[in-house]
Amino acid sequence: MNHVIKLIIILIMLGSIPAFGQSDSLSFTFGKNLGNLAGSYVLTGKITDKDSGDPIEGVGLHVDGSFTGISSDRFGTYLINLKPGLHRVSFRNLAKIPLFTEISIYENAVLNLQMEDKSYELEGVVVISDQPDRNVREPITGITKLTTRELKAIPAFLGEADIFKGLQLLPGVSTVGEGTSGINVRGAKTDQNLLLMDEVMVLSSNHALGFLSAFNTDVTENFTLYKGNLPANFGGRSGSALNIQMRDGDRESWGGQVGIGTSNGKFLIEGPLAKDKISIIGGARISNTNWLLNQARNYDLKNSKLNFYDGYLGLSWNLAQGHVLKVNTLLTSDYFKFSDEFGYDWTNRVSSAIYKGVLGENFSVSALIADGDFNNSFFDPEGIEAASVSNGMRYQQGKFSGVWAKDNISVSGGVEAINYKGKPETLSPYGDFSSIQESKVGKEKGLEASLFTKIEWDLGEKTGIVAGIRYSTFSQMGPDTVYNYVEGAPITEENISGTEVKGDGKIVGYSGFEPRFSLRRNINLRTSLKLSYARLFQYVQSVSNTFGPTPIDLWQLSTTNIAPQKSDNFSVGIFHNSEGNTWEFSVDAFYRLTDNQIEYRNFAQIFQNPHLETELVFGEGKAYGMEFLIKKNMGLVTGWLAYTYSRSFFKTTSLYPEEQINDGEWFPSNYDKPHEVNFILSRKMYPRGLFNFSVNYSTGRPISAVNASYILNGLFVPDYSGRNEYRVPDYFRVDVSYTVEKVFSKKGDSLNFSIYNLLGRRNAYSVFWQKDGDSQQLRPYRLAVLGAIFPSISYSIKFGGGADE
């Protein structure tokens, strides 16, 4: 295996850099030269793709003789101040043929441009999502930006490109194991990661036991992950933030695509409701996995069911030049039943309206309103005690912000509020023969509000800072029943001293300042040093009775007896690019401390518990580590090698033994995985093929084990180790895929062959103990969720959308 990896590294180093010709200069004149050369004029406009008409984000504008430059925003819009006279302005984007213009300007003007794709058929591919030196010049450390195109260059489970699977191959990002939801970023719990869709909060995001995300990559544009240092306009979680940007529909012509694969079928349609003004896009996926389960030899698997679907509908309306209204809805659902033993189902809907507008030469605003509705349940389907337990959360979000920008400085600020309403936990009979009586446990309501401001300032070519502060508040709102406990005693069910019924209004409140600061210092044009600090508060968190997160976990608001989390995040890194930004190198170190982090007592009763705090323990968390990345962005061969060293620990802070774990000593968290290595290689194959290869290795996660067992009064009693004292075996997986474009259709089709877990390794999801025959000893057994090779095939074809190529 070592020889194979060495050979791959040699291949990636031999990749060639594509060369592209430059376009001829274009000349434009606006107004007449009347001899008055004082003041300045505004040049604005929109940059779109010549073929699709889609706006192009990240087009860099450079004016000859000026050290400043700007980039087009997500709507393709740019705005720049120019003095009267002749200017040479270049428009550059890594994936597009550059435009060079000569502009004579003597009045405010609008210049809309179209850019063409560079041809990669013979010379190579590009896997970079933004300005080529963004990683060096971006002041904030710990930012990961990827596009949907990059995701499709990674071998995918069941042939479906997936955001979360792609993230897990980047430094600093991991997961507890196969079959769990969400991601762990720099040693943070899954619920400490803020998930956003166009800056709108999303509570749950996974399909198929966490193997697929609920975001269809056909309707996503790109995503940005902030690892630890969040800008001041994001808050509400103590770990990280992932903002997924959804794309707009085609404004020029109608088109779409249809796809079928091993795991799902999907459909996409998009086009203009009013040409160049209103576009719409709709995409849907539905699972077809049950035929795979029916092939299993195991009776339980053969008798199981797994269904999921998701749908997205988005409308984008250009109200006027520089003013856009976007309305969208995401709907997702899952149903899983494991034989006759257990099951769960959940649905999630998020709807939003977002406005962005340029109000003047240097000022723009954005506003959003959103409504989310999350419902989940788990059930026991057999016997007279067959039952289901359901819960959920409804919330409304509002946000308003403004940005003033000029030359090398921008100042922004705004307000945000989220109204939470927990849904009662309801125990219901399941089936016609159940004897269970329905019961309900009420859940809390709360209001989170915040003010924020941020300044971004380039202090010359070598120094840039981003500084901000966020002031957040949270109020638990009534009505609710508050449990009181004996003073000076541990919070246990036995120590409940009474209850208080609170009416409408505020029950308890929390608040705090959240300073954020980042500094970039360039050593030279290709190398920079960055450091950052951020304080984050978290007022809502998930509670689970499993070692790994699932879609049916409870979302718990802060209350009188459950304080919010607070974390302090530090990071420092050095970043270097070489050979015209073809290669990226980075080393990033991080450290974070967390207060009021939640863990669970042994054998905790989480569901249908009106005083949940009696099953929880509170303490401190700490995480630290280093991330190393070598990445090749351009050429026939592209990819990256990432290594992460990361530790994550927890200790209880209570003085009472009943509220301690491992006697109050530090112990590894469930997601503590010290070593993780990811290697990704993509090779462009002539004429329209792409070969992808990935290797993933990580340390096994911690578990609590059975040290010994004995018989007491005729009962078999296991003796467990300390919390997370042992580990499951290390994880190792190899995946490959091959994609061919334009197989049968010049319009555009794609055929993908993938093999997930090429070596068929039985990676341990968990380890459990059971008696071996008549023996009085417990023996460990390995549970592997995917213990075999998983080949898959998928095919998609486009229709409409313009002339054949």
N, C-alpha and C positions, 0 to 999 in steps of 0.2 A: 504493500500500500504506500510506503514511503517513496518508492521509485515512481509510482503513478503520479503522486502529488508533485514530485520534482519535475517530471516530464510536463505536467500541465503548466507549472510556473514558467518553464522555458518557452512553451507555446505562447503564453500571454505576453512574454517579453519580446517575442518576435513579431507581434502584430504591427501592421503598417499604419501610417497616418494618412488619411485621405487628403488629396489636394484639390482645391476647387478654384475655378477661375472667378475673377471679380466682374461685376456687372459694370456697364457703361454708366457715366454720370448722367443724371437727370437734372434739367434746369427749370426753375419756377420763379416767377416774378409776381409779387403781390403789391399793388399800389404803385404810385409814381414818386420818383425822387424830386421833391419840391425844395430841396436844399436844407430842410430842417432835420438835422441828425441827432437831436437831443432825445432823451427818454429811451423807451424800449417798447417792443410790440410782442404780443402773444401769438405763438404758433402752436396750434393744437390739431388734433386729428385722430384717426383710427387706423391701425395696421391690421390687416386681415390676410388669411391664407388665400392664395390665388385660386386654388382648386376647390376648397370646401367653403370658403367665405367665413370660416371661424376666426374670431379675434385671436391675436397672438400675444401672449404675455411674455414679458422679459426681453423685449427687443431693446437693445441698448442704443441710445442716441448720443453721438459724440460730435461736438462742434469744434472744428479746427481752431487752435489757438486758445482753447479753454480747457481747464483742468477738471471741470465738472461735467457730469453727464447724468442722464435720467434713463429710466426704463419704462416701457409701456406696462400698464396695469393689467389685471386679469380680463378686462373688457377690451384690451388692445388699444386703449386710449392713452395718449401722451399729451403733455403740456410743457412748453419751454419758453422762456423769455429771451428774445434776441434784440440786440441793438440794431437800429436802421442800417441798411447796407447789404453787402454781399457776404454770405456765409457758406462754407462747405460743411455739410452735415451728413454723417454716415449713420446708417441703420443696420445693426448687426444682430443676428441670432444664430446660435451654433448650428441649428438644423436647417437654416434658410440661406439662400444666396444673398449676400449683402447688397444693400442699395447705397449708392453714393450720389448725393444731390448737391446742386448749387442753388441756393435760395437767396433771391433779392427781396427784402421785405421792407415795406414802408407803411404798413397798416396791419392791424390784427388779421390773422389769416387761418384758414382751415386747409390742411393737406392730408388727405386720405391716401394710403399706399397699400399695395398688395405685394406679398413676398412669396417666392417659389421655394419648394423643397430642394435641398441639395440631393443629387442622385447618389445613392449608396449601392446601386446594383453590383458594381464591380469593385469598389474600392473599400467599403467598410461600413460599419454601423457606429452609432453614437449612443452612449448610455449616460447622458448628463441632462439634468432637468432645468438648469437655470443658466445665468451668466457663467462662462467657463471658469472664472476665478472667484466665484461667489464664496467658496469655502475659505478662501484667504481673506477676502475683503469684508465679509459679513461680520459685524461686531459681536453678535451673540454666539457663544460656543454651544455645541451640543444640538445643532439643528440638522435634521435630515430631510431632504426634499427629493421626491421621486415622482415620475410620471407614470401614467398607465402603460405607455410604451415600454418603459423599463421593467415593469412588473411582468410583462409578457415575455421578457428575455430570461425568466427564471423558471426552471422546471416546476410544474404545479401538480398538486394532488388531484387526481381524477381529471387532469387536463384543463382545469379552470384557474386562470390567473387570479391571484387573491392578495388583497392589501396586507392582511395580517401575516400570512405566510411569507410574503416578501419582506416585511419589517423584521421578522424573526431571523433573517439572514444578515442583518446589519449589526454593527457593533453596539453593545449596550442594551439590546432587546432580546428577550427570551420568553419562554413559557414554562409553566409547571410541568406539562407533559401533553402528549397526544390525547385528545378527548376532553380538553378543558378549554374554557372560553377566555378570550382576552389575551393580553400580553403583559409582561413584567419589564419595566424600563428602569435601568440603573438600580435594581434592587427594590423597587417599589411594588406594592400590592397592585393587583389588577384594578381595583376600584379607585386607586390613587391616580389613575390616568384619565384625563379629561378627553372625551371623544366628542368631536364637533363635525357637523355637516354644514359647510358654509357658515361657520361660527355659531351654529345652532346646536344645542346639547342633545346628544343621543345616549340613552341609558343602556341599551343592549344591542349587540352587533354581530352575532354569530349564528351560523347554521350548522347542522349535522355534528353536534357534540364538539363544536369549535374547530372543525376541519375546514370550514369555509366561512368567510365573513358575509354579512348581509348586504354588502355594498357590491353591486354589479359593476365591474370595471368598464363595461361598455358605456356607462353613463357618468363615469368619473373622469376628471381632467388630470388632477395631480393631488398630492398630499404632502403636508409638512408636519414633521414630528419635532416638538420642542422637548428635549431631554433634560429636565431639571430647571432650566432657566426660562421661564415663561415671560413674554412681554406683558406689560402692565394691563393690556386690554383683555387678557385671559386670566381666569381665576376659578376657584371652586374646587380644585383638587390639589393635593400636596405632592404629586410626583411629576407628571408630565402632561403634555397636551398634544393631541393629534387632530389637525384640521383637514378634513377631506373636502376638496373643492369639486363640485359637480359641474359638468360642462353644459353649455347652452346648445340648443338645437341649431341645425343648419338654417341660415337666413336666406339662402338663395334658391334651393330646390328641395323637393321631397325625396327621401331615401330611407334606407334602414338596412337591417340584416337579420338573418335567421340562423340559429345554431342548434346543434344537437350533440350531446356528448355522453360520456359514461355516467356522469352524475346528474345532469340536468339538461333541459331544453330551454332556449331563450329566444327572445324576440325584441327587436328595437325598431322604432320608427321616429323620424324627425323631419322637420321642414318648416317653411314659413307660413304663418297664418296671414301675415301681411309682409310682403317682400321687403327685406332690409330693415324691418321695423319690429315685427313680432315673430318669434320662433317658438316652437314647442318640441319637446323630446319626451319620449316614453319608452321605458324598458321593463321587461319582466323576465323572471326565471322561475321554473318549476322543477322539482326534483323528479328523477326517475331511477332512484337507487334501490327500490325494493326488489327488483329483479336480481340484483347482486346478492341480497340477503337470502333470497329463495334458492340460490345455488349452494348455500352453505350446507355442510354435513351435520354440523351441530344443531340439535333440535331447537335450542333456545334462540340461536341466530335466525334459523329458518322461520321461526314463529314470531319474529320481531318486525316492526314497521318503522320507517323513517321517511317523513314527508316534510318538505319545506317549500316556501315560495317567497319571492320578494318582487316588489314593483316600485317604479319611480316615475313620476310625472313632473316635468318642469317647464315653465313658461318664462321667456325672457322678452321684455318689451322696452325698446328704445324710445323713451318718452320724448326726448329731444337730444340734441348734441350734448353729450356728457352726462345724460340723465337716464338711468336704467332701473327698471322695476323687475324683480325676479320672484316668481311664486312657485313653490315646489312642495311635493309630498313624497315621503318614503314610507312604504308599508312592508313589513316583514312578518313571517310566521313560521313556526316549527312545531312538529309533532313527532314524538319518539316513544315507542313502547317496546320494552325488552321482554319478549316472551309473555308469560302471565305474571311477571314479578313486579314490575314498576314501569312508570313512564312519566313524561312531562310534555307540556305544550306551552307556547308563549306567542304573543303577538305584540308588535310595536309599531306605532304610527307617529311620524314627526312631520308636521306641516309648518311652513314658514312663508313670510313675505319680506323681501329685502329690497331696500332702495339705496342706490348710490348715485350721487350727483356732484358735479363740479359747479360751485356757486360763484366763482370768481377766478381771478388770475392765479391766486395762490391757495385757494381754500376749497375743500371738498368735505362732504358729509356722507354718512351712511346710517341707516336705521333698519332694525328688524323687529318683527314680532313673530312668535312661534308658539305652537301648541303641541305637546307630546302626550301620548297615552300608551303606557306600558302595562301589559297584563301577563301573568304567568301562573302556572299551576303544576303540581306533580300529583301522581295518583298511584294507588295500589289497586289493581283491577280485579283481584280474585277474593272469594270467600265472603263470609257474612260481615267482615270488617273492611270490605272494599270501600275506599274513600279517596277523595281528592282535597287538596289544600290549595287555595288560590289567593293571590295577592297582587299588588301592582302599585303604580304611581302615575298620577296625572300632574302635569306641570305646564305653566305658561311662562314664556321668557320674553323680555323686551330689552332692547339695547339701542343706544344712540351714541354716535361719536363723530368728531370732526377732526380734520387734519389741515394745518397750515404749513406750507412748505415753500422754501425759497432757497435757491442755490444749494448750499451744503448743509442746510439745517431744516428740520421739520419738527413741529410740535403737535401733539394730538392729545385728546382727552374725551371723556364721555361718562355715561352712566349705564348701569345694567341692573336688572332685577329679575328674579325667578321666584315664582309662587309654586310651592310644592303641596300636593294633597295626597297623602298615602291612602291606599285603598285597604279596607278591612281584610284581615286574614280570615278566610271563610273555610270551615271544614264542612264538607258535604258528602252524602252517600254517593257511591259510585256503582251504578248498575241497579237492577231491579231487586236483587236479593240482599242488599246491604242493610245491616241493622244500625249503622251509624246515624246519629242525630246531628242535624246541622247546628253549628255554633260559629260565633264571630268574635274576633279580637280586633278592636279598633286600632288604627294607626294614626300617626301624628300629621299635623299640617305645619308648614313653615314658610317664612319669607326671607329670601337672601337678597341683599342689595349692596351695590358697590359703586364707588366713584374711582376714576383712574385718570392718570395723565402720564405722558411719556414724551421724552425729547430724544431725537436722533441727530447727532452732530458729527460731521466730518471735520476734524481739526487739521486740515491739510491732507496731503497724500498719505501720511504715515499713521495717523491716529484717528480713531473713530470711537464714539461712545454712544451707548443707549442707556438712558437712566429714566426710571419711572417709579411711581408709587401708586398703590391701590389701597383704598380703605374699604373694607368689607364688613358687613353686619349680617347677623342672622337672628331671627326671632321665631321661637316655637309659638304657634298660635293655637288657641283653644277652639272648641271645647276638648278637654282631655282629662283623664284621671291620672293624677301624679301619686306615685308610691313614696312614702316616707320610711326611713330606716333608723334603727337605733343609733344614736350618736356615739361615735367612738367605737363602732363595731363594723365588721366587714359587711358589704352589701350582699346579703344572701336572702333567700326566701324566708328563712327562719327569723331573720331580723327585721322583717317588715313591721313597722310600728303603727301604720295607719295609712289612709288614703285621703286625698283631697280632690274634689271634683272642681275643675277650673272651667269657667265659662268662656265666652268669646273674648278675644283680645290676646295680648301678649302674655305668655306664661314665663318665659325666660329668654334672655338675650345674650349674644356674644358679639364681639367686634374686635377689630385690630387693624394695624397698618401693615402693609406688605410692600416693603421697598424692593426694588429690582435695579441691578446695575451690571453693565457689561462694558468692557474696554478691549479695543483692538489696537495693537501696536505693530506696525509693519517693520520687520527687520530689513527687508528689501522688497522689491515689487512682487516677488514670488513666495515670500515667507512672512508669516505673521504669528504673533503671540497674543492669546486672548485669555481673559479671566472674567469671571462673572459670579454674582451672588443673587439669590432670590429667596424671599420669605413667602410661604404659601399657607393659606388656611383652607380647611376642608370641612364642610358642615353636613355633608351627606355621604354615607358610605354603605357598602354592601356587607351583609352578614350571611355566612354560609356554614352549613354543618358538614362540609366536605373539605379535604385538604386542598382541592383545586376549585376555582370559580366555575359556576355553571350559570346558564341563563335564568334559572329559577331562584337565584339568591335574593334575599330580602334587601331592599334599599331602606336604610334606617337614617332618619333625621337626628340631628343633635337635640338633646332634651335636657331636663334638669339634672339627670343622672348620667348622661352620655355627653361628654364635652367634645368640641370639635378638635380635629387634628391640626397640628401646626408643624411645619417643617422648615428647616434652613438648608439651602442647597448651595454648594460651592463647586466651582469647576475651573480648571486651567488647562489650556491646550496649546500646541504648536502645530501649524498647518503649512504645508509646502506643496507647490505645484512645479512641474518641470515639463520641458519639451512642449512649450506652447499650450500648457494646461492639459496635455494628454494624460499625464500621470498626476495623481493626488496621493499625498502622504500626510498622515495626521496621527498625533498622540494626544489623547484627551483624558485627564484625570478628574474624578469627581468624589465628593463627600457630602453626605446628607444626614441630618439628625431630625428625628420626628418625636413629638410629644403627643400623648393621649392616643397612641395607636392601640387598636383593638386586637385581642386574641381571645380564645375560647377556653372555658374550663373543660376538664376532661368529661366526656360523655354529656356535653351541653345539650339542653333541650331548646332549640332555636325557634321552631315554629309553634304557633298557637300559644304563645307565652306573653301575657299582658305586662310582665315586668322583666323584659329581656335583659336588663342590666345585671340581673342576678346570675346570668349564665356567661357573662363577659368578664374579662380582666383587662386592665389598662396598664400601659407602660411606655417605654421608650424604644424607638427603633433607630438603627444606624445602618448605613450602607456606604461602601467606598469601593473604588476600583479604578482601572485604567482601560481605555479603549484604543486599539491600534488598527489603522486602516491603510491598505495599499490598494489603489483603484486605478484602472486603466479605462479612460473614457472614450477613446477614438481608435479606429483601425479595424482591420478584419477580425481581430481577436480583442474582446473587451471583457471586463469582469473586475472582481475585487477579492482580496484576502483580508478577512477581519478576525481579530482576536480580542476577546474581552476577558479581563480578570475582574470579577465582581463578587463582593461579599455582602450579605444582608443578615442582620441579627436583631433580636428582640429580647427585652427583659422586663419583667413586671416590676413596678415601683411600690406596690403596697407593702405595708409592714405586717399584714395578716397572712398567715399560711394559707388560708382558704382562697386568697386572691393572688397566690404566687404560682409560678410555673418554674420547675427546676430550681427551687429554693431561691428564686429571685436572681439567678445568675443569667448571663447572656447565653442565648442558644440560637442556632441557625433558624431562619424563617423557612417556611415551606418552599420558597422560591429561591433559596440560596444555592446557586450553581457557580462555583468559583471560576471554572474555565469553560470557555466556549470559543470554537473555531468554525468559521464559515468561509468556504471557498466557492466562488461563482465564476464560471467561464461561459462566454457566448462566442460562437464562431460563425461568421457569415459564410454560407456555402453557395457557390455559384449554381444557378443564376438567382434563385429566389428562396433559398433555404436558410434556416438558422438552427444551429445545433447548440443546445444548452446543457450544462453539466454543473452539478452542485454537490458539495460535501458538507455535512453538518456533524460536528462533534460537541458534546457538552458533558460536564460532570453530572452524575446522577443526583437527583434531588434528595433532601433529607427525609427520613421517616422515623417513626417510633417503632421499636421492635420488641418482640417477646424474648426476654432474657432467659426465663425459666418458666416452669409450670408445676403445679402441685395439686393434690386432692385434699379438700377441706370439707368434712362432713358429707362426703360422698359426691361433692361437686368438683368439677374440673376448673381450676382457677389459674389463668395466665398471669405472669409477673412481667409488667412492661418496663422498658427502659425509660430513661429521661426523654423529654420531648425532643424529637428530631435528632437523636443521638447517632443514628446510623444513616446509610444512604442506599438507594437502589443502584444497580449497576450503571456504568456510564452509557451515554446515548451516542449512537453512531448511525448515520444514514447517508446513502448516496442516491441521487436522483438524476435522471437524464430525460431529455425531450428533444424532439425534432419537429420544426414547424416549416411548412411549405406554403408560400403565398401564391395566389393566382394559379391554382391547380387546374380548374376547369373554366373559370370566368375571368375575362379581362377586366370586368367591373370591380372585382376584388373578392376573393374567397380565401379561406385559410384552412389547412388540414394539420392537426397537431397529434403527434404520438408522444406519450409520456410514460415513463416507468418510475413510480414512486417506491422508494425502498428497494433499489436495484439488487442489493445483496440479500434481501429477504431476512434481515436481522430482526430478531424478536426483542426489540427494545422494551424494557420494563416500564409500564405505566405505574405499577405499584407492586408491592410485595405483601402477601397475606399469609397467615399461619393457620393450619388446620391439622387435626389428628390424622396420623398415617395409619389406617387400618385399626387394629386392636391396640396399637401402641398408646402408651400414656403420655407420649411426648408430642408437642406441636412442631411441625416442620414448615419451613418457609417455602412458598410457591410464588413464582413470578407471573404477574398478570400483564400480558402484552395486548394493547388495543389493536395495533397493526403489526402482526407478526409474520407477514408474508409479502411477496412482491405484488404491487398493485399497478398493472398496466392499464392504460386508458387511451381512448381516441376521441377526438372531437372535431367537428367540422362546422364552419360558419360561412355564409355567403351574403354579400351585400347586394342591394337592389336600389335602383333609382340613383339620385344624387349627382347627375351630370353624365357627360359622355364617357364612353369606354376609353380606356387608355390604350 
